[in-house]
Amino acid sequence: MSVYEPIFKILNAAGVRYVVVGGVAALLHGHARLTADVDLAVDLAPQEALKMIRALADNGFRPQVPVLAEMFADPAVREEWLQEKHMRAFSLVDHTNPMRVVDLLLQPEVPFEELLARSQKGVVGETPIRIASLDDLIALKRSAGRPQDLADVMELEAIRNRKGDR
């Protein structure tokens, strides 16, 4: 997890509104699995998205695809990526440490404000973060539908059942 803490520090210092989803969130909920990136749902309002992109870009993160990072902040561009390129996430990599990859969801199945409202407080190292609730994480993974996500759903549902959340 220490590889991800600098990312969260950058985002927190910039006042970025985000919720950790994906494999890192699954790990933090107690599902032991490997993951190579950190998936984030972020406030997609143009100014908020631009603030987040600039915070990461100012700290060495660059898009994995040949586009300007700031394009992510444009709702029309994101919609084009969704419709024409079938992208689900926009990836940024820290070229000084390729182990640090951030995937930004282009359009989470659960609206950001709802994700944020139901999110849980967590800590990575000494850095506070917001983690998607177990129910929201299960919904996001189920909607992604990839084999790894569906395997995660089974494990996360078992965790929820053990916790007595349902």
C-alpha positions, 0 to 999 in steps of 0.5 A: 500500500505504501506505493499508493500513499504518495498519490493520496497525499498529492490529492489531499494536498490539492483538496481533490474530492475522490473515492477509492474504488477497484482493487485497492478498495477491495484490499482495504475491505479485507479481500486479499488480492493483487492490484497494479493500480489505484482506481478512483472515482472523482468529482467530474465537474470541470474545475474539480477534474482539472484541479485533480489532473493538475495536481497529478501532472505537477507531480510527474503523472502523465497519460498512458495514451497520447493526449493532453492530461487536461482533456480529461476535465472536458465532459465532451471529450470524456463522452467521446472517449466513452462512446467512440473508444469504449474507454472506462478509465483514463490512466495516468502513470508516474514516469519516475515510478511506473508502479504508481498508476492511477485509473480515473473512472470516466463515468462510474455506474454509481454517481460520484456524490452518492459514492462520496456520501456512502464512502467510508473513512480509511487510512493508507499509511498515515494518509486519510482517504475515502473508500467506496462502501462495500455495497457500492464497490460490489455494484461497481465491480458487478457492472464492470463484468470482467472475470476478475471483477466478478470473482471480487464480487463473490469475495466481497459479498462473503466479507459483507455476509461475515460482517453482517452488513446484509 
